[in-house]
Amino acid sequence: MTIAAVRTHRLSAPLHTPFVTALRRTTTVDTLVVEVVDADGRSGFGEAPQVWQVTGASIAGAEACVQDVIAPALTGRDADDLQARCAEVRRAVAGNESAKAAVDVALHDLAARRLGVPLVRLLGGTALRVPTDVTLAAGDAVDLAAAAKRRRGEGFSVLKLKVGTDARGDLERVHAVRAAVGPDVRIRLDANQGWTAREAVRVIRGIEDAGLDVELVEQPVHRRDLDGLAWVSDRVDLPILADESVFDVRDLVEVIRRRAADMVNVKLAKCGGLQAARTLLDLAAAHGMGTIVGSMMESPVGVGAAASLVAAYGTSAVSDLDAAWWLAWSPVRGGIRYDGADVLLPDAPGLGISDLSEAKVQQQG
């Protein structure tokens, strides 16, 4: 069965709460959804989120990449030859990992739909419920404590606290959140590259000395500062999780070689899709590194693919799949839902996406 068309859809949807990190502040999810259509009219969907400060990918750039380069390479080709099609996507263009991830996921979604099975089944798993953490957007200690109480009341037991905006006040923020939620909630920190190496060691040692029971610290220093990342990892006891420092296999190999981190956060939009993500998870596990799967600010399309990967492959710690939870309303019909701290995968073919909503502002292809 041939691929008849590759279409792109620009989506934008509001968040119910501003999302603030050391890198950016946003009140919307702005993203490109790619649709791969077979000759029978079945569609598979994938997503390329616009996150300038992390991937550098834009909606316009991803759309041009898909329409001008990848779509011509796929149109008329056999949709059932999944491995070959994904390999063609990887070879079609250098970089542009978000665009390639969107097409890779759309091809997987279409393959699962053609077989009549959920995407998790295609990936080799059966679970339809995956736990997630929830992020506490960066703010002052009072606001963070209040947000932590609300999230705890909504059923979340793993809180990801955004820090890195002000190293001098970060220890106070962690103290406030721990006091607000008590000892039974796991707290992890994400500095989003916001600290220097010395600041990171000072804050993390303060947390350790205070017995605040933090689970891990994500990306404490600039993503290119692997020497600094290794320096921090060597001087603290808390596990260090590499995120922005690892996009692809070569990045992970270098982190492993330098012993720069204890764990890695694998994201589809960073690495180029499900096939690349599985390689990263296998490589990390083979070298004794912990793993989670994360997401950018994405719709249920991208989060559904990431959650399906976790359901099939597993990770060593609770993954970071709350992005679509932040949406005030969904820009797609169908797909994942949230039940407290769990992502519920639909028991439907592929990602279970039936259509895109009125959030679609432009279609091409």
Residue frames as qw, qx, qy, qz and C-alpha x, y, z in Angstrom:
[[0.000, 0.890, 0.457, 0.000, 0.00, 0.00, 0.00],
 [0.484, 0.361, 0.003, 0.797, 1.59, 3.28, -1.12],
 [0.191, -0.542, -0.329, 0.749, 1.91, 6.60, 0.65],
 [0.308, 0.717, 0.533, 0.326, -0.47, 8.95, -1.18],
 [0.054, 0.846, 0.029, 0.530, 0.30, 12.24, 0.59],
 [0.536, -0.257, -0.450, 0.666, 2.26, 13.90, 3.36],
 [0.092, -0.819, -0.283, -0.491, 0.44, 16.88, 4.87],
 [0.366, -0.019, -0.485, 0.794, 1.36, 19.42, 7.52],
 [0.304, -0.787, -0.452, -0.289, -0.89, 21.23, 9.98],
 [0.201, 0.331, -0.399, 0.831, 0.08, 24.21, 12.12],
 [0.525, -0.622, -0.575, -0.088, -1.53, 24.00, 15.54],
 [0.110, 0.330, -0.428, 0.834, -1.68, 26.39, 18.46],
 [0.574, -0.584, -0.539, -0.199, -3.52, 25.87, 21.72],
 [0.172, -0.745, 0.298, -0.571, -3.47, 27.76, 25.04],
 [0.439, 0.007, -0.796, 0.416, -2.12, 26.46, 28.35],
 [0.468, -0.739, -0.454, -0.171, -4.26, 26.64, 31.48],
 [0.537, -0.796, 0.051, 0.274, -1.21, 27.91, 33.43],
 [0.346, 0.857, -0.382, -0.005, 1.92, 29.72, 32.14],
 [0.961, -0.073, -0.015, 0.265, 4.89, 27.37, 31.76],
 [0.028, 0.943, -0.302, 0.134, 8.06, 29.01, 33.05],
 [0.927, -0.118, -0.039, 0.354, 11.61, 27.62, 33.09],
 [0.441, -0.630, 0.201, 0.608, 15.14, 29.02, 33.25],
 [0.378, 0.032, 0.604, 0.701, 15.05, 29.10, 29.43],
 [0.129, -0.255, -0.484, -0.827, 11.64, 30.51, 28.57],
 [0.316, 0.291, 0.609, -0.667, 8.07, 31.43, 29.45],
 [0.185, -0.082, -0.700, -0.685, 5.14, 30.32, 27.30],
 [0.478, 0.155, 0.487, -0.715, 1.36, 30.37, 27.48],
 [0.801, 0.390, -0.059, -0.450, 0.69, 28.26, 24.37],
 [0.671, -0.112, 0.673, 0.290, 1.69, 25.07, 22.64],
 [0.482, 0.724, -0.209, -0.446, 2.76, 25.94, 19.10],
 [0.551, -0.234, 0.785, 0.161, 3.51, 22.94, 16.97],
 [0.484, 0.383, -0.524, -0.586, 3.48, 21.28, 13.57],
 [0.738, 0.008, 0.641, -0.211, 1.53, 18.07, 13.12],
 [0.198, 0.377, -0.739, -0.521, 2.54, 15.89, 10.17],
 [0.790, 0.183, 0.416, -0.412, -0.03, 13.60, 8.57],
 [0.011, 0.312, -0.852, -0.421, 1.04, 10.67, 6.37],
 [0.731, 0.260, 0.243, -0.583, -1.86, 9.33, 4.28],
 [0.372, -0.109, 0.872, 0.298, -1.98, 5.97, 2.52],
 [0.169, -0.015, -0.643, -0.747, -3.83, 5.15, -0.69],
 [0.276, -0.476, -0.831, -0.084, -6.83, 3.87, 1.30],
 [0.201, -0.741, -0.146, -0.624, -7.19, 7.22, 3.07],
 [0.739, -0.563, -0.290, 0.231, -5.83, 6.11, 6.44],
 [0.159, 0.850, -0.231, 0.445, -3.75, 8.73, 8.26],
 [0.754, -0.317, -0.340, 0.463, -0.87, 8.55, 10.71],
 [0.063, -0.959, -0.015, -0.277, 0.12, 11.57, 12.78],
 [0.722, -0.158, -0.247, 0.627, 3.37, 12.86, 14.26],
 [0.159, -0.970, -0.183, 0.001, 4.46, 16.13, 15.85],
 [0.598, 0.239, -0.132, 0.754, 7.31, 18.66, 15.60],
 [0.297, -0.864, -0.347, 0.214, 7.00, 21.10, 18.52],
 [0.343, 0.740, -0.090, 0.571, 8.44, 24.60, 18.22],
 [0.652, -0.718, -0.081, 0.228, 10.85, 25.13, 21.12],
 [0.418, 0.847, -0.203, 0.256, 13.37, 27.73, 20.02],
 [0.245, -0.802, 0.485, -0.247, 15.45, 27.63, 23.19],
 [0.757, -0.292, 0.584, -0.044, 15.98, 23.84, 23.22],
 [0.762, 0.226, 0.542, 0.273, 15.92, 22.39, 19.70],
 [0.090, -0.437, 0.315, 0.838, 16.10, 25.63, 17.72],
 [0.147, 0.288, 0.835, 0.444, 13.38, 24.18, 15.47],
 [0.305, 0.241, 0.125, -0.913, 10.61, 26.42, 14.18],
 [0.642, 0.424, 0.571, -0.287, 7.24, 25.52, 12.73],
 [0.517, 0.777, -0.152, -0.326, 8.19, 27.17, 9.44],
 [0.067, 0.613, -0.775, -0.141, 11.50, 25.33, 9.25],
 [0.437, -0.027, 0.889, -0.133, 9.99, 21.96, 10.11],
 [0.642, 0.571, 0.377, -0.346, 7.22, 22.49, 7.58],
 [0.412, 0.765, -0.399, -0.293, 9.69, 23.38, 4.84],
 [0.146, -0.431, 0.890, 0.034, 11.80, 20.35, 5.67],
 [0.541, 0.199, 0.790, -0.208, 8.81, 18.01, 5.50],
 [0.601, 0.680, 0.272, -0.321, 7.19, 19.50, 2.42],
 [0.368, 0.821, -0.364, -0.241, 10.26, 20.26, 0.34],
 [0.134, 0.546, -0.827, -0.005, 12.50, 17.28, 1.13],
 [0.302, -0.097, 0.912, -0.260, 10.89, 14.44, 3.08],
 [0.663, 0.394, 0.387, -0.505, 7.45, 14.33, 1.44],
 [0.619, 0.593, -0.377, -0.351, 8.83, 13.88, -2.11],
 [0.123, 0.427, -0.894, 0.056, 11.05, 11.06, -0.83],
 [0.326, 0.045, 0.863, -0.383, 8.10, 9.19, 0.69],
 [0.630, 0.401, 0.151, -0.648, 5.20, 9.80, -1.69],
 [0.761, 0.407, -0.387, -0.324, 4.47, 6.72, -3.79],
 [0.212, 0.390, -0.870, 0.214, 6.56, 4.46, -1.57],
 [0.625, -0.278, -0.719, -0.122, 5.30, 1.36, 0.27],
 [0.396, -0.658, 0.201, -0.608, 3.80, 2.40, 3.61],
 [0.936, -0.322, -0.048, -0.130, 4.16, -1.12, 5.02],
 [0.793, 0.209, -0.266, 0.506, 7.95, -1.15, 4.70],
 [0.375, -0.919, -0.117, -0.029, 8.35, 0.79, 7.94],
 [0.694, -0.484, 0.192, 0.497, 12.06, 0.28, 8.55],
 [0.533, 0.258, 0.389, 0.706, 12.99, 1.37, 5.03],
 [0.021, 0.846, 0.323, 0.423, 10.74, 4.44, 5.15],
 [0.497, -0.857, -0.025, 0.133, 12.17, 5.56, 8.49],
 [0.690, -0.240, 0.288, 0.619, 15.69, 5.07, 7.18],
 [0.372, 0.545, 0.392, 0.641, 14.82, 7.26, 4.18],
 [0.227, -0.935, -0.203, -0.180, 13.59, 9.97, 6.53],
 [0.642, -0.653, 0.127, 0.381, 16.86, 9.87, 8.48],
 [0.614, -0.018, 0.402, 0.679, 18.92, 10.12, 5.28],
 [0.309, 0.778, 0.462, 0.293, 16.81, 12.79, 3.62],
 [0.048, 0.883, -0.050, 0.464, 18.20, 15.79, 5.48],
 [0.493, 0.105, -0.560, 0.658, 20.86, 16.71, 8.03],
 [0.052, 0.009, 0.453, -0.890, 19.66, 17.95, 11.42],
 [0.527, -0.134, -0.245, -0.803, 15.98, 18.92, 11.56],
 [0.119, 0.008, -0.967, 0.225, 15.39, 16.24, 14.21],
 [0.376, 0.276, 0.524, -0.713, 11.96, 17.58, 15.19],
 [0.609, 0.397, -0.258, -0.636, 10.72, 17.35, 11.61],
 [0.430, 0.249, -0.858, -0.129, 12.18, 13.87, 11.21],
 [0.104, 0.049, 0.862, -0.494, 10.63, 12.80, 14.51],
 [0.539, 0.306, 0.237, -0.748, 7.20, 13.97, 13.35],
 [0.659, 0.360, -0.481, -0.453, 7.42, 11.92, 10.15],
 [0.245, 0.212, -0.932, 0.165, 8.92, 8.91, 11.94],
 [0.276, 0.140, 0.734, -0.605, 6.04, 8.89, 14.45],
 [0.619, 0.364, -0.006, -0.696, 3.45, 9.43, 11.70],
 [0.540, 0.324, -0.729, -0.268, 4.83, 6.40, 9.83],
 [0.092, 0.045, -0.933, 0.346, 4.66, 4.30, 13.00],
 [0.425, 0.241, 0.463, -0.740, 1.14, 5.54, 13.73],
 [0.647, 0.365, -0.308, -0.595, 0.04, 4.68, 10.20],
 [0.392, 0.237, -0.887, -0.048, 1.62, 1.21, 10.41],
 [0.105, 0.085, 0.845, -0.517, -0.21, 0.51, 13.67],
 [0.539, 0.329, 0.195, -0.750, -3.49, 1.77, 12.20],
 [0.586, 0.347, -0.577, -0.451, -3.07, -0.45, 9.17],
 [0.329, 0.081, -0.929, 0.150, -2.62, -3.44, 11.50],
 [0.563, -0.555, -0.385, -0.477, -5.53, -2.33, 13.68],
 [0.719, -0.369, -0.445, 0.387, -3.45, -2.23, 16.90],
 [0.256, -0.961, -0.002, 0.101, -2.45, 0.53, 19.33],
 [0.392, 0.793, -0.423, 0.197, 0.99, 2.01, 18.76],
 [0.436, -0.597, 0.630, -0.237, 2.24, 0.43, 21.99],
 [0.911, 0.067, 0.398, -0.079, 1.45, -3.01, 20.51],
 [0.707, 0.683, -0.122, 0.141, 3.44, -2.21, 17.39],
 [0.085, 0.784, -0.527, 0.318, 6.37, -1.28, 19.65],
 [0.565, 0.134, -0.796, 0.171, 6.13, -4.58, 21.51],
 [0.036, -0.044, 0.682, -0.729, 4.20, -3.67, 24.67],
 [0.245, -0.484, -0.805, -0.239, 0.71, -4.08, 26.08],
 [0.207, -0.481, -0.529, 0.668, 0.33, -1.53, 28.91],
 [0.085, 0.690, 0.456, 0.555, -2.20, 1.26, 28.38],
 [0.392, -0.909, -0.114, -0.084, -1.42, 3.22, 31.58],
 [0.671, 0.267, -0.239, 0.649, 1.88, 5.03, 32.17],
 [0.406, -0.784, -0.287, 0.372, 2.80, 7.11, 35.25],
 [0.420, 0.636, 0.026, 0.647, 4.13, 10.63, 34.82],
 [0.337, -0.334, -0.359, 0.804, 5.59, 13.39, 36.93],
 [0.134, 0.893, 0.387, 0.188, 4.17, 16.91, 36.80],
 [0.478, 0.273, -0.106, 0.828, 6.16, 20.11, 36.46],
 [0.236, -0.838, -0.333, 0.363, 6.06, 23.02, 38.87],
 [0.457, 0.746, 0.096, 0.475, 6.83, 26.09, 36.76],
 [0.495, 0.056, -0.309, 0.810, 9.61, 28.36, 38.00],
 [0.255, -0.805, -0.231, -0.484, 8.52, 30.95, 40.57],
 [0.092, -0.589, 0.539, -0.596, 9.12, 32.15, 44.09],
 [0.110, 0.083, -0.941, 0.309, 9.04, 29.85, 47.11],
 [0.413, 0.206, 0.522, -0.718, 5.49, 30.79, 48.15],
 [0.667, 0.376, -0.206, -0.609, 4.00, 30.22, 44.71],
 [0.452, 0.304, -0.831, -0.108, 5.87, 26.93, 44.26],
 [0.090, -0.011, 0.877, -0.472, 4.67, 25.62, 47.61],
 [0.557, 0.303, 0.313, -0.707, 1.07, 26.48, 46.74],
 [0.644, 0.407, -0.465, -0.452, 1.39, 24.83, 43.32],
 [0.235, 0.248, -0.932, 0.120, 2.94, 21.74, 44.90],
 [0.335, 0.118, 0.727, -0.588, -0.02, 21.38, 47.27],
 [0.660, 0.392, 0.011, -0.641, -2.46, 21.66, 44.36],
 [0.554, 0.403, -0.682, -0.256, -0.63, 19.06, 42.30],
 [0.018, 0.131, -0.937, 0.323, -0.42, 16.71, 45.27],
 [0.483, 0.235, 0.526, -0.659, -4.15, 17.11, 45.77],
 [0.681, 0.457, -0.220, -0.528, -4.69, 16.19, 42.10],
 [0.985, -0.020, 0.155, -0.071, -2.93, 12.88, 42.64],
 [0.621, 0.642, -0.376, 0.246, 0.62, 13.56, 41.47],
 [0.810, -0.569, 0.062, 0.129, 3.32, 11.95, 43.60],
 [0.689, -0.063, 0.208, 0.691, 6.38, 12.95, 41.55],
 [0.108, 0.965, 0.160, -0.176, 6.95, 16.71, 41.24],
 [0.683, 0.225, 0.143, 0.680, 9.47, 18.23, 38.86],
 [0.204, -0.885, -0.179, 0.379, 10.52, 21.59, 40.26],
 [0.569, 0.659, 0.081, 0.486, 11.88, 24.11, 37.76],
 [0.480, -0.766, 0.025, 0.426, 14.90, 25.92, 39.22],
 [0.656, 0.118, 0.316, 0.675, 17.93, 27.66, 37.73],
 [0.150, 0.847, 0.268, 0.433, 16.47, 31.15, 37.45],
 [0.176, -0.824, 0.292, -0.453, 18.11, 32.30, 40.69],
 [0.689, 0.107, -0.668, 0.260, 20.69, 30.00, 42.28],
 [0.048, 0.268, -0.557, 0.785, 20.74, 31.99, 45.53],
 [0.567, -0.108, 0.269, -0.771, 17.06, 31.33, 46.12],
 [0.676, 0.103, -0.635, -0.360, 16.79, 27.77, 44.83],
 [0.292, 0.013, -0.874, 0.388, 17.56, 26.06, 48.14],
 [0.286, 0.123, 0.452, -0.836, 14.73, 28.05, 49.74],
 [0.639, 0.158, -0.313, -0.685, 12.39, 26.96, 46.95],
 [0.578, 0.059, -0.813, -0.052, 13.16, 23.29, 47.51],
 [0.063, -0.042, -0.744, 0.664, 12.70, 23.72, 51.27],
 [0.442, 0.133, 0.178, -0.869, 9.29, 25.32, 50.68],
 [0.693, 0.125, -0.503, -0.501, 8.06, 22.59, 48.35],
 [0.454, 0.034, -0.866, 0.209, 9.22, 19.79, 50.63],
 [0.094, 0.087, 0.621, -0.773, 7.50, 21.43, 53.61],
 [0.536, 0.140, -0.061, -0.830, 4.31, 21.83, 51.56],
 [0.772, 0.135, -0.470, -0.406, 3.99, 18.22, 50.39],
 [0.788, -0.443, 0.371, -0.211, 5.59, 16.23, 53.20],
 [0.316, -0.527, 0.764, 0.194, 7.89, 13.21, 52.95],
 [0.680, 0.185, 0.709, -0.035, 5.81, 10.91, 50.73],
 [0.583, 0.796, 0.120, -0.110, 6.14, 12.89, 47.49],
 [0.743, -0.033, 0.261, 0.616, 9.17, 12.55, 45.25],
 [0.125, 0.946, -0.016, -0.298, 10.79, 15.83, 44.23],
 [0.735, 0.114, 0.303, 0.596, 13.14, 16.18, 41.27],
 [0.055, -0.802, 0.024, 0.594, 14.81, 19.37, 40.08],
 [0.656, 0.477, 0.377, 0.447, 15.34, 20.72, 36.57],
 [0.274, -0.653, 0.030, 0.705, 17.72, 23.67, 36.21],
 [0.595, 0.741, 0.301, 0.082, 17.37, 23.82, 32.39],
 [0.672, 0.363, -0.016, 0.645, 21.07, 24.79, 32.07],
 [0.125, -0.923, -0.151, -0.330, 20.54, 27.71, 34.46],
 [0.620, -0.753, 0.158, 0.155, 23.43, 27.22, 36.88],
 [0.318, 0.714, -0.620, 0.071, 27.17, 27.47, 36.55],
 [0.743, 0.036, -0.655, 0.133, 29.03, 24.36, 37.66],
 [0.218, 0.128, -0.619, 0.743, 30.01, 25.99, 40.96],
 [0.491, -0.153, 0.136, -0.847, 26.46, 27.18, 41.61],
 [0.811, -0.048, -0.464, -0.352, 25.17, 23.68, 40.88],
 [0.600, 0.035, -0.705, 0.378, 27.51, 22.05, 43.37],
 [0.024, -0.144, 0.468, -0.872, 26.73, 24.65, 46.01],
 [0.633, -0.117, -0.025, -0.765, 22.94, 24.28, 45.64],
 [0.826, -0.012, -0.528, -0.198, 22.97, 20.48, 45.38],
 [0.460, 0.087, -0.706, 0.531, 25.25, 20.07, 48.39],
 [0.254, -0.160, 0.345, -0.889, 22.96, 22.38, 50.33],
 [0.777, -0.080, -0.238, -0.577, 20.01, 20.16, 49.41],
 [0.749, 0.051, -0.648, 0.127, 21.93, 17.04, 50.44],
 [0.233, 0.156, -0.620, 0.733, 23.06, 18.55, 53.73],
 [0.424, -0.125, 0.219, -0.870, 19.50, 19.64, 54.53],
 [0.212, 0.087, 0.966, -0.119, 18.15, 16.13, 53.93],
 [0.467, 0.335, 0.057, -0.816, 15.48, 17.36, 51.51],
 [0.585, 0.132, 0.800, -0.014, 15.24, 13.97, 49.79],
 [0.477, 0.642, -0.213, -0.561, 15.51, 15.10, 46.17],
 [0.922, 0.168, 0.348, -0.014, 15.37, 12.28, 43.63],
 [0.691, 0.188, 0.336, 0.612, 17.59, 13.74, 40.87],
 [0.003, -0.766, 0.028, 0.643, 18.83, 16.97, 39.32],
 [0.685, 0.519, 0.449, 0.242, 18.31, 17.53, 35.60],
 [0.531, 0.585, 0.162, 0.591, 20.66, 19.48, 33.33],
 [0.426, -0.754, -0.225, 0.447, 22.33, 21.74, 35.92],
 [0.252, -0.580, 0.295, 0.716, 24.72, 23.46, 33.46],
 [0.457, 0.610, -0.267, -0.589, 24.85, 24.57, 29.83],
 [0.951, 0.193, 0.190, -0.150, 24.33, 21.69, 27.44],
 [0.695, 0.622, -0.299, 0.203, 27.72, 22.13, 25.76],
 [0.118, -0.713, 0.580, -0.376, 29.61, 22.25, 29.06],
 [0.919, -0.086, -0.376, -0.080, 30.24, 18.52, 29.41],
 [0.476, 0.249, -0.574, 0.618, 33.37, 19.20, 31.45],
 [0.271, -0.310, 0.338, -0.846, 31.22, 21.21, 33.87],
 [0.836, -0.177, -0.183, -0.486, 28.53, 18.51, 33.88],
 [0.823, 0.057, -0.520, 0.220, 31.13, 15.87, 34.73],
 [0.209, 0.323, -0.501, 0.776, 32.66, 18.16, 37.39],
 [0.552, -0.307, 0.169, -0.757, 29.24, 18.52, 39.06],
 [0.907, -0.074, -0.327, -0.256, 28.48, 14.79, 38.82],
 [0.678, 0.190, -0.572, 0.420, 31.80, 13.95, 40.47],
 [0.130, 0.242, -0.478, 0.835, 31.20, 16.27, 43.43],
 [0.568, -0.171, 0.217, -0.775, 27.62, 15.51, 44.46],
 [0.272, -0.027, 0.950, -0.150, 25.76, 12.39, 45.54],
 [0.593, 0.477, 0.390, -0.518, 22.41, 13.11, 43.89],
 [0.611, 0.258, 0.638, 0.390, 21.95, 11.54, 40.43],
 [0.093, 0.549, -0.198, -0.807, 22.52, 13.98, 37.56],
 [0.611, 0.487, 0.623, 0.010, 20.18, 13.65, 34.57],
 [0.167, -0.258, 0.437, 0.845, 21.38, 14.87, 31.17],
 [0.478, 0.660, 0.528, -0.240, 18.67, 16.38, 28.97],
 [0.407, 0.889, -0.046, -0.207, 19.70, 19.16, 26.60],
 [0.205, -0.667, 0.670, 0.253, 23.23, 17.73, 26.49],
 [0.351, -0.038, 0.912, 0.207, 21.98, 14.62, 24.68],
 [0.589, 0.422, -0.093, -0.683, 20.24, 14.86, 21.33],
 [0.835, 0.358, -0.346, -0.234, 21.67, 11.88, 19.48],
 [0.971, -0.137, -0.117, 0.160, 23.82, 8.77, 19.89],
 [0.586, 0.418, -0.260, 0.644, 27.09, 10.66, 19.53],
 [0.247, -0.667, 0.216, -0.669, 26.06, 13.02, 22.33],
 [0.862, -0.435, 0.060, -0.253, 25.20, 10.10, 24.60],
 [0.900, 0.139, -0.203, 0.359, 28.45, 8.30, 23.79],
 [0.313, 0.547, -0.298, 0.717, 30.39, 11.40, 24.83],
 [0.531, -0.604, 0.181, -0.565, 28.42, 11.75, 28.07],
 [0.976, -0.215, -0.041, -0.017, 29.11, 8.09, 28.83],
 [0.749, 0.349, -0.253, 0.503, 32.81, 8.43, 27.93],
 [0.115, 0.541, -0.323, 0.768, 33.24, 11.39, 30.27],
 [0.381, -0.396, -0.775, 0.311, 31.00, 9.92, 32.98],
 [0.006, 0.226, -0.020, 0.974, 29.28, 13.27, 32.89],
 [0.592, -0.206, 0.063, -0.776, 25.81, 12.12, 34.06],
 [0.304, -0.093, 0.909, -0.268, 24.08, 9.23, 35.77],
 [0.453, 0.501, 0.715, -0.182, 20.87, 9.34, 33.74],
 [0.071, -0.047, 0.481, 0.872, 19.55, 10.54, 30.39],
 [0.437, 0.524, 0.450, -0.576, 16.24, 12.12, 29.33],
 [0.260, 0.079, 0.760, 0.590, 15.30, 10.86, 25.85],
 [0.375, 0.589, 0.303, -0.648, 12.93, 13.05, 23.83],
 [0.666, 0.438, 0.564, 0.216, 11.58, 12.24, 20.38],
 [0.311, 0.943, 0.114, 0.041, 11.89, 15.81, 19.12],
 [0.255, -0.823, 0.467, 0.199, 15.56, 15.91, 20.12],
 [0.498, -0.323, 0.769, 0.237, 16.67, 12.57, 18.70],
 [0.248, 0.287, -0.621, -0.685, 14.56, 12.21, 15.56],
 [0.739, -0.039, -0.344, -0.578, 11.80, 9.77, 16.42],
 [0.885, -0.320, 0.181, -0.284, 10.92, 6.39, 17.88],
 [0.930, 0.225, -0.181, 0.225, 13.65, 4.38, 16.22],
 [0.354, 0.579, -0.401, 0.615, 16.39, 6.74, 17.38],
 [0.493, -0.586, 0.295, -0.571, 14.88, 6.91, 20.87],
 [0.980, -0.174, 0.004, -0.100, 14.96, 3.13, 21.24],
 [0.750, 0.382, -0.302, 0.449, 18.62, 3.14, 20.30],
 [0.006, 0.626, -0.380, 0.681, 19.37, 5.75, 22.98],
 [0.751, -0.454, 0.192, -0.440, 17.45, 3.84, 25.63],
 [0.987, 0.032, -0.111, 0.107, 19.26, 0.61, 24.79],
 [0.552, 0.508, -0.340, 0.567, 22.67, 2.32, 24.78],
 [0.272, -0.636, 0.341, -0.636, 22.04, 4.00, 28.13],
 [0.892, -0.330, 0.120, -0.284, 20.86, 0.78, 29.74],
 [0.918, 0.226, -0.218, 0.244, 23.85, -1.13, 28.38],
 [0.418, 0.442, -0.386, 0.694, 26.16, 1.33, 30.17],
 [0.417, -0.376, -0.684, 0.466, 24.28, 1.30, 33.45],
 [0.039, -0.077, 0.056, -0.995, 22.68, 4.72, 33.02],
 [0.233, 0.482, 0.713, -0.452, 19.22, 5.49, 34.30],
 [0.060, 0.213, 0.590, 0.777, 16.57, 6.59, 31.82],
 [0.314, 0.561, 0.549, -0.534, 13.40, 8.60, 31.49],
 [0.275, 0.416, 0.591, 0.634, 11.46, 9.64, 28.39],
 [0.024, -0.511, -0.301, 0.805, 10.41, 13.28, 28.25],
 [0.337, 0.688, 0.561, 0.315, 8.47, 15.66, 26.07],
 [0.142, 0.125, 0.028, 0.982, 8.59, 19.28, 25.00],
 [0.387, 0.356, 0.407, -0.747, 5.44, 21.38, 25.28],
 [0.117, 0.048, -0.830, -0.543, 3.50, 19.16, 22.89],
 [0.684, -0.060, -0.095, -0.721, -0.02, 18.08, 22.05],
 [0.832, -0.141, 0.472, -0.256, -1.46, 14.58, 22.68],
 [0.836, 0.511, -0.198, -0.031, 0.16, 13.51, 19.40],
 [0.383, 0.617, -0.598, 0.340, 3.76, 13.84, 20.57],
 [0.395, -0.425, 0.637, -0.509, 3.05, 12.90, 24.19],
 [0.920, 0.059, 0.177, -0.343, 1.07, 9.86, 23.05],
 [0.786, 0.475, -0.381, 0.110, 4.02, 8.61, 21.02],
 [0.112, 0.563, -0.660, 0.485, 6.42, 9.16, 23.95],
 [0.632, -0.269, 0.496, -0.532, 4.05, 7.43, 26.38],
 [0.951, 0.220, -0.066, -0.205, 3.66, 4.49, 23.99],
 [0.550, 0.543, -0.569, 0.282, 7.44, 4.16, 23.91],
 [0.211, -0.448, 0.663, -0.562, 7.58, 4.11, 27.72],
 [0.834, -0.068, 0.268, -0.478, 4.74, 1.59, 27.91],
 [0.924, 0.325, -0.198, -0.039, 6.61, -0.73, 25.54],
 [0.617, 0.468, -0.464, 0.430, 10.22, -0.21, 26.64],
 [0.674, -0.656, -0.278, 0.196, 10.05, 1.01, 30.23],
 [0.248, 0.741, -0.310, 0.542, 12.40, 3.45, 31.95],
 [0.532, -0.039, -0.676, 0.509, 14.32, 3.31, 35.21],
 [0.025, -0.285, -0.468, 0.836, 12.43, 6.27, 36.72],
 [0.308, 0.717, 0.578, -0.238, 8.98, 7.82, 36.25],
 [0.427, 0.278, 0.407, 0.758, 8.98, 9.62, 32.92],
 [0.007, -0.432, -0.152, 0.889, 8.14, 13.25, 32.15],
 [0.092, 0.306, 0.797, 0.513, 4.93, 13.05, 30.10],
 [0.006, 0.631, 0.592, -0.501, 2.80, 15.88, 31.48],
 [0.125, -0.109, 0.291, 0.942, 3.10, 18.30, 28.53],
 [0.223, -0.365, -0.639, -0.639, -0.42, 17.74, 27.18],
 [0.348, -0.577, -0.672, 0.306, -1.82, 18.01, 30.74],
 [0.201, -0.373, -0.124, 0.897, -0.99, 21.75, 30.59],
 [0.019, -0.238, -0.564, -0.791, -3.36, 22.35, 27.67],
 [0.369, 0.132, 0.340, -0.855, -6.53, 24.31, 28.38],
 [0.826, 0.320, 0.284, -0.367, -8.15, 22.20, 25.65],
 [0.641, -0.140, 0.654, 0.377, -6.87, 19.63, 23.21],
 [0.303, 0.579, -0.322, -0.685, -6.13, 20.62, 19.61],
 [0.301, 0.148, -0.872, -0.356, -6.85, 17.03, 18.50],
 [0.803, -0.174, 0.045, -0.568, -9.72, 14.63, 18.88],
 [0.977, -0.031, -0.210, 0.022, -8.94, 11.34, 20.55],
 [0.451, 0.546, -0.526, 0.471, -5.54, 10.26, 21.79],
 [0.434, -0.053, -0.721, 0.537, -4.24, 10.13, 25.34],
 [0.422, -0.771, -0.194, -0.435, -6.04, 11.22, 28.50],
 [0.172, 0.381, -0.660, 0.624, -4.83, 11.92, 32.03],
 [0.719, -0.525, -0.401, -0.216, -6.12, 10.12, 35.10],
 [0.622, -0.761, 0.103, 0.152, -4.41, 11.74, 38.07],
 [0.231, -0.738, 0.553, 0.309, -0.71, 10.97, 37.67],
 [0.602, 0.035, 0.756, 0.255, -1.23, 8.43, 34.87],
 [0.320, 0.396, -0.435, -0.743, -1.27, 8.85, 31.11],
 [0.698, 0.221, 0.643, -0.224, -3.99, 6.66, 29.62],
 [0.007, 0.263, -0.712, -0.651, -3.23, 5.33, 26.16],
 [0.712, 0.210, 0.038, -0.669, -6.30, 4.68, 23.99],
 [0.540, -0.018, 0.838, 0.075, -7.18, 1.08, 23.20],
 [0.601, 0.731, 0.189, -0.260, -7.56, 2.07, 19.56],
 [0.828, 0.336, 0.154, 0.421, -5.43, 1.74, 16.43],
 [0.458, 0.533, -0.090, 0.706, -2.23, 3.78, 16.39],
 [0.150, 0.086, -0.412, 0.894, -2.26, 6.86, 18.59],
 [0.016, -0.583, -0.784, 0.212, -6.05, 6.88, 18.61],
 [0.047, 0.414, -0.005, -0.909, -6.20, 10.35, 17.03],
 [0.451, 0.542, 0.709, 0.019, -9.41, 10.67, 15.03],
 [0.321, 0.795, 0.297, 0.421, -9.04, 14.23, 13.76],
 [0.344, -0.010, -0.203, 0.916, -7.52, 17.64, 14.33],
 [0.012, -0.733, -0.587, 0.344, -9.74, 20.30, 15.88],
 [0.258, 0.924, 0.235, 0.156, -10.44, 23.89, 14.89],
 [0.444, -0.769, 0.235, 0.396, -6.98, 24.78, 16.22],
 [0.665, 0.150, 0.483, 0.549, -5.69, 23.90, 12.77],
 [0.080, 0.806, 0.045, -0.585, -4.71, 27.21, 11.18],
 [0.399, 0.671, -0.450, -0.433, -3.07, 26.06, 7.99],
 [0.859, -0.001, 0.509, 0.048, -2.74, 22.85, 6.01],
 [0.312, 0.687, -0.516, -0.405, -0.30, 22.08, 3.25],
 [0.189, -0.268, 0.935, 0.138, 0.47, 19.01, 1.18]]
